[in-house]
């Protein structure tokens, strides 16, 4: 029977058995970086690129997981194989880990660790929103300044995003889009934002995670002649757009049909959004940028 799987302390265990100490800085200080990958029809999407970003994140925080990157690659594949699911989301976490001596709180002396969690594929904005679209609220809560937390380092310091999400719910929205302290669009809780205007496609630049699905949209849009442009964007740019959508690992491309409760475009997923969505999933099903789980495990056997 298929079940969610975790890798922790050198063991693969059912997710219900995976535990860490409540005294760990991983928990008490959110001292952990992560990356989330997905598999579809047994193909792990952009595996090497995700691992490279994960490595950049843990190095930026001076973390040293107890496994080389090639072993982490195999751990991802084995989590998927053991779960029994073909379509998954796998979250890797490089943790600060426990203090060796609870009386000595020097975080440099913690025992760094690695956690992997494999669950069935999920849609961060809800699968129904693929058809109905999202009511996106541009929040008053701002993105934390880039000088304080580098959004390119994928992290669990989500207080700004969580406050934005709660604000969006209070205003009747489905999700939140935060702005930087200088008033430009940034990102939302787990996704990047895109907007189309007069046949051109735009996405914000700066103080955001440069997502893998975002990278995929750049590729597809260029092939379609949509001229994707990365530039500073204002809230009014989104409010006056012809269409808009989000991009993220957990959900791919999701249309935005309302902004702050007001209809965007004609209130339905836009033509470009639909084309990109259809092509994205058509290619994912064909193994685009994919590495087969069984191929990674065979590399282990050969080694």
FIMI-396962 format. One record per residue (C-alpha): x, y, z; residue in one letter. Coordinates in steps of 0.02 Angstrom, whole numbers, plus 50000, padded with zeros to 5 digits. Layout:
REM residues N
XYZA;...
//
This chain:
REM residues 303
500005000050000X;500685017249953X;501115028650099X;502075044650132X;503895041450176X;505235051150269X;507115049150278X;507845053950447X;509355048350548X;509925036350411X;508245027650402X;506735027350288X;505175027450396X;503295030750377X;503015049350392X;502045046950554X;503625040150636X;504795054450585X;505205065550734X;506465078550791X;506815085550964X;505835100951018X;507505107951079X;508315108050908X;508715124950827X;507895117150673X;506255119450768X;506595133150896X;507435145250775X;506845138850605X;508695135750573X;508465125050419X;508465127150230X;507465116750110X;506975113049932X;505425104749861X;505505093649707X;504125084649616X;503945068749518X;502615065649386X;502295048749308X;503905042749389X;504995056849320X;505865068449445X;505755086049374X;507365096049356X;508215085049485X;509995091349465X;509445109549462X;508455107449622X;509935099049705X;511095113049649X;509915126049724X;509775115749884X;511655115049897X;511805133849870X;510535136550009X;511375125650139X;513095132450098X;512425150250119X;511895145550296X;513505136150333X;512615119550349X;513465103250306X;512255088650282X;513045071750320X;512825065550141X;513635070849977X;512495077749843X;512535061449743X;511905051949895X;510535064949923X;510025062149742X;509815043549778X;508875046949941X;507595057149842X;507345043049719X;507225029749854X;505935039849951X;504855040249794X;505105021749759X;504705016749938X;503155027749943X;502345018749797X;501735035349723X;502175040649544X;501625058749568X;502465066149722X;503165081249808X;504815078149898X;505475090950022X;507315090550068X;507855099250228X;509635103150283X;509485105450471X;510575113750601X;510215098350705X;510355095150892X;511585102851013X;512915090351063X;512905098051237X;511315107051291X;512375118151404X;513385124251254X;512275134351136X;513595137751002X;512625133350844X;514265129650754X;514395114150863X;512695107050817X;512595090450726X;511925095250554X;510675083450476X;509645079350323X;507785075750315X;506805070550161X;504905069450157X;503945061650012X;502055064150000X;500775062649859X;500825077149736X;499835092049800X;499235108849733X;499795123149845X;498335134149788X;497075119949772X;496775108849621X;495085116949589X;495955133649559X;496735126449401X;495015128649324X;494205142349428X;495705153549454X;496335162549609X;495725178349695X;497425185949734X;497565199249870X;499015211549860X;499365213550045X;499865227950156X;501015215750246X;502695217550160X;504025205150108X;505485204950230X;506915215950162X;508215206850057X;509565213850169X;508835204150316X;508385187450233X;508975182350061X;507435175149975X;508575165849854X;509035154550000X;507475143750017X;507005144750200X;505615142450327X;505665160450392X;503875163150336X;503175175650461X;502975189050326X;502165176650206X;501045169350341X;500455186550398X;500105190750216X;499105174850194X;498065178450349X;497735195950285X;497175188950117X;495975176950202X;495245191050306X;494915200650145X;494045185950062X;495495181049951X;496235164049909X;498055168749931X;499255183149956X;500495192549850X;501745202849948X;502695218349896X;504465223449940X;504725237850062X;504965249449912X;503255244749842X;503645232449702X;502835215449680X;503825201049754X;503045183749778X;501745174049876X;501775159649999X;502605146549891X;502405153949717X;503035166649591X;501855178449498X;501705182149311X;500635194449214X;500255196949031X;499945213748948X;499755217348762X;500465200448714X;502015201848825X;502375192048981X;503135199649139X;503745193249307X;504495202849454X;506365204549482X;507235204849651X;506845199349829X;506065182749779X;506475164549756X;506935161249575X;505825145949559X;506125130849450X;504385131849378X;504715150249347X;506245144849247X;505155132649151X;503905146449108X;505325156949037X;505785142448922X;504015138948864X;503555157248840X;505085160548733X;504625145848621X;502865153048605X;503505170348561X;502765178248717X;504365188248753X;504525185048942X;505265199949034X;505945200749211X;505765218349282X;505145228149435X;503245227849434X;501995237849535X;500305232549606X;499455243049471X;500385233049338X;499495217449401X;497805225849426X;497825232049246X;498505215949168X;497585206349033X;497895190149126X;498995183149264X;499545166749340X;500665159249473X;502055146549451X;502655134049580X;503255116149598X;501675110849691X;500365115349562X;501305120949406X;500395135649327X;498815142249410X;497745156349335X;497355172249431X;495595178049388X;495335191249522X;496465203849607X;495875211149773X;494145204149736X;493995212849568X;493895203449404X;495495202249305X;495305202049116X;493685193049075X;493685183449239X;494255167049161X;495975159249136X;496815168948997X;497285162348826X;499165163148858X;498965155849032X;497975141248960X;499235138148822X;500675138148946X;499745126749066X;499285114148932X;501045113748862X;501855112649034X;500845097249084X;500965089248912X;502845090048926X;502885084449108X;501905068849060X;503155065648921X;504615066749044X;505225084349001X;506735088949109X;506385072749199X;507495059449275X;506695042449299X;506695036149478X;507265018949421X;508755026549326X;509385035249483X;509235019149582X;510135009549447X;511575022049461X;511685017049644X;511714998549600X;513075001049470X;514115011149592X;
//
